[in-house]
Amino acid sequence: MFDPLTIFFIVFAVLLLGLAKGGFGGVGATVALPIMALGVPVDLALGALLPILIAMDVVSVLAHRKNADTSAVLYALPGALIG
């Protein structure tokens, strides 16, 4: 289905995105989609990365929910819902 170079771009983009979301990558998240788009069409790249991003956010929330500052979340919630 995919040639080895395409698979390399996909794996590299996902690893770069994971490192960036984890706090180690700097601007890695900004370049992850263009790197992945080198191997596959942009709509397929975006469709593949979006569930990964959502899963990473869910895991982060579950891991840090005990440390949450609920007053800060409640303060920001009205603006987030409007925007």
TAHU-V621815 format. One line per field, one symbol per residue. psi: psi as a letter, one per 30 degrees, with the letter a starting at -180 (. if undefined). Layout:
psi->???
This chain:
psi->ekleeeeeeeeeeeeeeeeeffgffcgefefeeeeeffflleeeeefeeeeeeeeeeeeeeefgffgkjfeeeeefeeeeee.
